[in-house]
Amino acid sequence: MASMPRVERRAGRLNVTLLNDPEIRSAGSSCVFDIDDFSELSGVEVLDLRRQLGTVSVHSSPIDGLPRWSYDPEIDAAYFKVSEARAQQQVDGTLTAYIGASDQLVRPSSSSCV
């Protein structure tokens, strides 16, 4: 079994696995990709998370290591940090959110990765 959380990049797709829970539903969402100086993805921001995905919740992030994430309920935004590199550019994108039985976000997955 792979350790949690983890980041996988395959065939132009980014998967950030937050929990080792079964995925029971998925929903599409718009997002913003943060791109570094080397055209690599350093983070993903989802604005209006609950408006886009319903009652989904995001559990607490580890303090150290990558990936890390945060959710701000006041502005309804989530951020997933997958690299220590600084973002130099932002690009609109889409992702698929895989959600578990308890409405916890299990895995955000980019539809296309830069």
C-alpha positions, 0 to 999 in steps of 0.5 A: 500500500502506498503512503498517504498523502502522495502526488503522482504525475502520469501522462500529463495528468496530476493526481493528489491522493489525500486519503486512503478511502474508497471513492464513491463519486466524482465531480468536475471543477474549474481551477487555477494551475500555478506554474513555475519558471520551468513550466512545471506545476507547483500548485492548484487552487480551487475557488468556490469549492463548495459551490462547485462540489457541494458539501465536500470537506477537506481534512487537515493537511500534514504540516511537513512535506508535500503535498500540503493543502489548505481550505479557507471556509470564509472565501470557500477556496482550497489550495493544493501545494505539490512543489516547493517552487514559486509560481510565476504564472497562473493558468485556468484549468479543470480538475475532477474531484473524487469524493468518499462516502463521508463527503471527504475529498479523497483525490483531486485529479487534473484533467490536463497538466501543463 
